[in-house]
Amino acid sequence: MRPKAPGRAIDTVLYCLAAVIIGVGVAGVVDTISHPGIPSTTRTGSPDTSLFSQVTDPFAGVHRLHILILGADDMAEAQGRSDAIMVLFLNPERKRAALLSIPRDLRTEIPGHGLDKINHAYHFGGVELTRETVERLLGLTIDYYAKADFQAFEKIVDTLGGVEIDVPKRMYKKTYYGTINLQPGPQHLDGKGALQFVRYRNDSDFKRAERQQQLLRAIIQQKLRLTNLPRLIKVAGVLSKAIDTDMEWSAVAALVTILKDLDPSEIMTAVVPGDSCYINGISYVELRERRFFEMMDEIDDHISQSGGHPITVEVLNGFGQPGAAAAAGELLTKAGFEVTTTGNADCFTYERTVIEYSHKSVGQANEAKDILQVNSAELVEKRSTDSWEAPEIVVVLGQDFKDTGGAVQ
C-alpha cells in the first residue's frame, strides 16, 4: 500500500485548480479566435491580452456554489478510489470561500451499497455516485465537479515553458516522493521545481498556502496570454488527461477570476469531524454528528459574511418619488449593508438606476442590484478616492425602482 502523505488533499486542490486555469487558457484561445470581439484595454490604456478580459460572468447574481473536488488514482485499479474528497463552498458575490475536506475513511451511507468508507463510492460508481454520496452527507446540491490527475501537473508546467517564481527562502527536505531542493531568489522553475515549491511544508500550512497562491497567480499572469498561444495549444492534449470537469469554460474562467483575487483571510478551511474506530477489524472514521452540524453552520456563516466590515452605501433618489431613498436604504440595511447616507440625486430624471462601486465591491454591487430588484440597473466602476469616508457603493435610484414596487407609493 502506498504511504499517505500529510497535506496530500491540499496538493490535489492546487493541482486541480492549476489544471483548470490552464484549461481556461486553451479554451479561451479557441473562443477568442473563433469569436473575435472588440479589443479591450487595461486601466493604463494598453491592450488587455488576458484571456479573462472578454469573459461574461455566468455567476452574476449567484450567492452560493458548491464544487466537488476529487483526486483519484484511476491507474491503481480498473476503477480507482478517490485519494482526496473536498468541497469548495463559494460565494461569488461576496468573494468568500470555504474548503471542506472529507476523510477518505469516513463511514457513511453510499446509495445502493449501504454503510462504507466514502472513498469506496468512487470505486462503486465513479464521480456520479461520489457526488450523490457527498450530497447526501452534507445535505446540499453539488453544482459542479472537478477531478484531477495531479500526476500530469508536472508535465503541464513543462509544456507551458515553466514559470518564473521568487522563492522566498532555502527549501530543502527529503520526502517520500523525492527531495525538495530549491535555492532562494527569483528563478525559473520547471514542472518538477514547481511541485517542490508548493509541496514544501517545513514552516507552516499558512506559508504553504501563500506559496500555492503565488504559483497560481504566476501561472495566470505569465502563461494565460494570447502571446503564449503555441504553448497553450500544445498543452491541450496533456490537459485532457489531467482533469475532468462538467463546467463550461466560461464558468471555469469566472471561477478562476474569483479564486485568484480571494483574500487568504476570507478562505475558511475545515475537516469533517470524526473519530477513528474499528468495525469488524476494518479501520473507519465515525462522524461526530453534533460537531458536524455546528461546523456546517460555521461554514454558512462564513461565506454569507461580507468580510471584515459591512459594505458602506449611499442611496440617492434620482426619480423624485418621496421616500424612495429611505425605502431602498431599509432594504439594503436588512441585507447587511451599512447605509451611510440617503438623499436626493442631482436631478430627478433617471430612468434606470445607476450603481457606482469601488473595484473590490463589484460583487456587493450586483447583490444590491438583486436586492432592489432593478435588473436593468447600470453598474459603473467609480474612480478611486483617497477619502476614507467615501462610501464603497453609491446607488442612484431610477424609475425602474418605482416600477418594482419597492418605492413608497
C-alpha positions in Angstrom: 0.0 0.0 0.0 1.3 3.4 -0.9 2.0 5.6 2.2 -0.2 8.6 2.8 1.5 12.0 2.7 0.5 14.8 5.0 -1.3 17.6 3.1 -1.9 15.4 0.0 -5.5 16.6 -0.2 -4.4 20.2 -0.3 -1.9 19.4 -3.0 -4.7 17.8 -5.1 -6.8 21.0 -4.8 -3.8 23.1 -6.1 -3.1 20.7 -9.0 -6.8 20.6 -9.9 -7.2 24.4 -9.9 -4.0 24.9 -11.8 -5.0 22.4 -14.4 -8.4 24.1 -14.6 -6.7 27.5 -15.0 -4.6 26.2 -17.9 -7.8 24.7 -19.4 -9.3 28.1 -19.4 -6.3 29.4 -21.3 -6.7 26.7 -24.0 -10.4 27.2 -24.3 -10.1 30.9 -24.2 -7.7 30.9 -27.1 -10.0 28.9 -29.2 -13.0 31.0 -28.3 -11.1 34.3 -29.0 -10.0 33.0 -32.4 -13.5 31.7 -33.3 -15.4 34.8 -32.0 -13.1 37.8 -32.2 -14.5 40.9 -30.5 -13.6 44.5 -29.8 -10.1 44.5 -28.2 -10.3 45.5 -24.5 -7.8 47.7 -22.7 -6.3 47.8 -19.2 -6.7 50.8 -16.9 -3.5 52.3 -18.3 -4.9 52.2 -21.8 -2.7 49.4 -23.1 -4.3 46.4 -24.8 -5.5 43.7 -22.4 -4.3 40.4 -23.6 -5.6 38.5 -20.7 -7.8 35.5 -21.7 -10.3 36.6 -19.0 -10.8 40.1 -20.4 -13.9 39.2 -22.5 -15.5 36.6 -20.2 -19.1 37.2 -19.3 -19.7 36.3 -15.7 -22.1 33.3 -15.5 -22.2 33.7 -11.7 -23.8 37.2 -11.7 -26.5 37.1 -9.0 -25.3 33.8 -7.7 -24.8 33.8 -3.9 -23.6 30.2 -3.4 -21.8 27.5 -5.3 -20.7 24.0 -4.2 -17.9 22.4 -6.2 -16.8 18.8 -5.6 -13.0 18.4 -6.0 -11.7 14.9 -6.4 -8.2 13.5 -6.6 -8.4 9.9 -7.9 -5.8 7.4 -8.9 -7.6 5.6 -11.8 -4.4 3.8 -12.8 -4.2 1.9 -9.5 -7.3 -0.2 -10.3 -9.8 -0.7 -13.1 -11.9 1.9 -11.2 -9.7 3.5 -8.6 -10.7 5.0 -5.3 -10.7 8.7 -4.6 -7.5 9.8 -3.0 -9.0 13.1 -1.8 -12.5 14.4 -1.5 -13.1 18.1 -0.9 -16.0 20.5 -1.4 -15.3 24.2 -2.2 -18.1 26.4 -0.9 -18.0 29.7 -2.7 -20.0 33.0 -2.5 -19.2 34.7 -5.9 -21.0 37.9 -4.8 -19.1 38.5 -1.6 -15.8 36.8 -2.7 -15.7 34.4 0.3 -14.9 30.7 0.3 -14.6 27.7 2.5 -12.8 24.4 1.7 -14.1 21.3 3.4 -12.0 18.1 3.4 -13.8 14.8 3.8 -11.8 12.0 5.4 -11.5 9.2 2.8 -12.2 6.6 5.5 -15.4 8.3 6.7 -18.1 5.7 7.3 -21.3 7.0 5.6 -24.3 5.8 3.6 -23.4 5.1 -0.1 -26.6 4.9 -2.1 -27.2 1.3 -3.2 -24.3 0.0 -1.2 -25.0 0.7 2.5 -22.6 1.9 5.1 -19.0 2.0 3.8 -15.9 4.2 3.5 -16.8 7.3 1.5 -13.9 6.8 -0.9 -15.4 3.5 -2.0 -18.2 5.5 -3.7 -15.8 6.3 -6.5 -14.9 2.6 -6.9 -18.6 1.6 -7.0 -19.9 4.3 -9.3 -17.3 6.9 -10.2 -17.9 10.6 -10.0 -21.7 10.5 -10.1 -22.0 8.1 -7.1 -19.4 10.1 -5.2 -21.4 13.2 -6.0 -24.6 11.7 -4.8 -22.9 10.4 -1.6 -21.4 13.8 -0.7 -24.8 15.5 -1.4 -26.5 13.0 1.0 -23.8 13.5 3.6 -23.8 17.4 3.5 -27.5 17.9 2.7 -26.8 20.1 -0.3 -26.6 20.1 -4.1 -23.2 19.9 -5.8 -23.2 22.4 -8.7 -20.0 21.2 -10.4 -17.2 18.7 -10.0 -13.6 18.7 -11.0 -11.5 15.6 -10.9 -7.7 15.9 -11.1 -4.9 13.6 -12.1 -2.2 15.5 -10.4 0.5 13.2 -11.8 0.2 15.2 -15.1 0.7 18.6 -13.4 4.5 18.5 -13.8 4.2 17.8 -17.5 1.7 20.6 -18.0 4.0 23.2 -16.4 6.9 21.9 -18.5 4.8 22.1 -21.7 3.9 25.7 -20.8 7.6 26.5 -20.6 7.9 26.6 -16.8 7.2 29.6 -14.6 9.1 32.5 -13.0 8.9 32.4 -9.2 10.6 34.3 -6.4 11.5 31.6 -3.9 11.4 33.3 -0.5 13.9 31.1 1.3 16.1 28.0 1.1 13.9 24.9 0.8 15.4 21.5 1.5 13.6 18.4 2.7 13.6 14.7 2.0 10.1 13.3 1.4 8.5 10.1 0.3 8.0 11.5 -3.2 11.6 12.8 -3.5 13.9 15.5 -2.2 12.8 19.2 -2.2 15.9 21.3 -3.0 15.3 24.9 -4.0 17.6 27.9 -3.5 16.2 31.3 -2.5 15.6 34.2 -5.0 13.9 34.9 -8.4 14.3 31.9 -10.7 12.7 29.9 -13.5 11.0 26.7 -12.3 10.2 23.7 -14.4 7.4 21.3 -13.6 9.5 19.4 -11.0 10.6 22.6 -9.3 7.0 24.0 -9.3 5.8 20.8 -7.5 8.7 21.2 -5.0 7.8 24.8 -4.4 4.2 24.1 -3.4 4.9 20.8 -1.6 7.4 22.2 0.9 5.8 22.3 4.3 8.7 22.7 6.8 7.5 26.1 8.1 3.7 26.3 8.3 0.5 25.5 6.5 -0.2 29.2 6.2 3.1 29.9 4.4 2.5 26.9 2.2 -1.0 28.3 1.3 0.7 31.6 0.4 3.1 29.7 -1.9 0.3 27.9 -3.6 -1.5 31.2 -4.3 1.8 32.7 -5.5 2.2 29.9 -8.0 -1.4 30.1 -9.3 -1.1 33.9 -9.7 2.2 33.4 -11.6 0.6 30.9 -14.0 -2.3 33.2 -14.6 -0.2 36.3 -15.2 2.6 34.7 -17.2 1.0 31.9 -19.2 -2.6 32.7 -19.9 -1.9 35.3 -22.6 -2.7 35.2 -26.3 1.0 35.7 -26.9 1.5 32.2 -25.4 -0.8 30.7 -28.0 1.5 28.0 -29.3 2.3 26.5 -25.9 -1.4 26.7 -24.8 -2.5 24.8 -27.9 0.3 22.2 -27.3 -0.8 21.6 -23.7 -4.4 20.8 -24.7 -3.6 17.1 -25.2 -1.9 16.8 -21.8 -4.7 18.8 -20.2 -7.3 16.4 -21.4 -5.7 13.6 -19.3 -5.2 15.8 -16.3 -8.6 17.0 -15.4 -12.3 16.1 -15.8 -15.0 18.6 -15.1 -18.6 19.4 -16.0 -18.0 23.1 -16.0 -18.3 25.2 -19.2 -15.1 27.1 -19.9 -16.8 30.4 -19.2 -17.8 29.2 -15.8 -14.3 28.0 -15.1 -12.9 31.4 -16.2 -15.3 33.1 -13.8 -14.3 30.7 -11.1 -10.6 31.4 -11.6 -11.0 35.2 -11.6 -12.8 34.9 -8.3 -10.3 32.5 -6.7 -7.2 34.4 -7.8 -8.5 37.6 -6.1 -9.6 36.0 -2.8 -8.0 37.4 0.3 -6.5 34.5 2.3 -8.3 35.7 5.4 -11.6 35.1 3.6 -10.9 31.4 2.9 -12.1 29.1 5.7 -10.7 25.6 5.8 -12.4 22.7 7.7 -12.4 18.9 8.0 -15.4 16.8 8.6 -15.1 15.9 12.3 -14.9 12.2 13.2 -13.2 9.6 15.5 -11.1 6.7 14.4 -12.6 3.3 15.1 -12.5 -0.4 14.1 -15.6 -2.3 13.0 -15.1 -6.0 12.2 -11.4 -5.4 12.1 -11.6 -2.6 9.5 -10.5 1.0 10.3 -13.1 3.8 9.8 -13.7 7.4 10.7 -17.0 7.7 12.5 -18.8 11.0 12.1 -19.2 13.3 15.2 -22.7 14.4 14.3 -23.1 17.3 16.7 -19.8 18.9 15.9 -20.5 18.2 12.2 -23.7 20.3 12.2 -22.0 23.0 14.1 -19.3 23.1 11.5 -21.7 23.3 8.7 -23.4 26.3 10.4 -20.0 27.9 10.7 -19.3 27.5 7.0 -22.7 29.0 6.2 -22.0 32.0 8.4 -18.5 32.5 6.9 -19.4 32.5 3.3 -22.5 34.7 4.0 -20.5 37.5 5.6 -19.3 40.5 3.6 -15.8 40.4 5.1 -14.2 42.4 7.9 -16.7 45.2 7.8 -20.1 45.9 6.3 -20.1 47.5 2.8 -21.0 51.2 3.0 -23.7 52.5 0.7 -25.0 55.9 -0.2 -28.6 55.9 -1.6 -29.8 58.8 -3.7 -33.3 59.4 -5.1 -32.9 60.0 -8.9 -36.6 60.0 -10.0 -38.4 62.1 -7.4 -40.7 59.7 -5.7 -40.9 60.8 -2.0 -39.4 58.2 0.4 -37.7 56.2 -2.3 -34.2 56.5 -1.0 -35.3 55.6 2.6 -37.2 52.6 1.3 -34.2 51.3 -0.7 -31.9 52.1 2.3 -34.1 49.9 4.5 -33.9 47.0 2.1 -30.1 47.2 1.9 -29.7 47.6 5.7 -31.7 44.4 6.3 -29.4 42.6 3.9 -26.3 43.6 5.9 -25.2 46.7 4.1 -24.2 49.9 6.1 -26.3 52.7 4.6 -24.4 55.9 5.5 -26.5 58.5 3.6 -29.8 58.8 1.9 -30.9 61.9 0.0 -31.7 63.3 -3.4 -29.6 63.0 -6.5 -28.5 65.9 -8.7 -31.8 65.6 -10.7 -34.9 63.5 -10.9 -34.7 62.4 -14.5 -33.1 58.9 -14.0 -34.9 56.3 -16.0 -32.6 53.5 -14.9 -30.9 53.0 -11.5 -27.1 53.6 -11.6 -24.9 51.7 -9.1 -21.4 53.0 -8.7 -18.9 50.7 -7.0 -15.3 50.6 -6.0 -13.0 47.9 -7.5 -13.3 45.5 -4.6 -17.1 45.7 -4.2 -18.3 44.6 -7.6 -19.9 41.5 -6.1 -21.8 43.6 -3.5 -22.9 46.0 -6.2 -24.5 43.0 -8.1 -26.0 41.9 -4.8 -27.5 45.3 -4.2 -29.0 45.2 -7.7 -30.7 42.0 -6.9 -32.0 43.2 -3.5 -33.5 46.3 -5.1 -34.9 44.2 -8.0 -33.6 46.7 -10.6 -32.5 44.3 -13.3 -31.9 47.0 -15.8 -29.6 49.0 -13.5 -26.3 50.3 -14.9 -23.2 49.2 -12.9 -20.3 51.7 -13.2 -16.9 51.3 -11.5 -16.1 54.6 -9.9 -12.7 56.2 -9.8 -10.6 55.5 -6.7 -10.6 58.1 -4.0 -8.3 58.8 -1.1 -11.2 59.6 1.2 -11.8 57.1 4.0 -15.3 58.4 4.4 -16.3 57.8 0.8 -19.0 55.0 0.5 -17.9 51.9 -1.3 -21.2 51.9 -3.3 -23.4 54.7 -4.5 -26.9 53.9 -5.6 -28.8 56.5 -7.7 -32.4 55.2 -7.9 -34.2 55.5 -11.2 -37.7 55.0 -12.5 -37.1 51.2 -12.6 -37.0 51.1 -8.8 -40.5 52.6 -8.7 -41.7 50.0 -11.3 -40.6 47.2 -9.0 -43.0 48.4 -6.3 -40.1 49.0 -4.0 -40.6 52.7 -3.6 -43.1 54.2 -1.2 -46.4 54.9 -3.1 
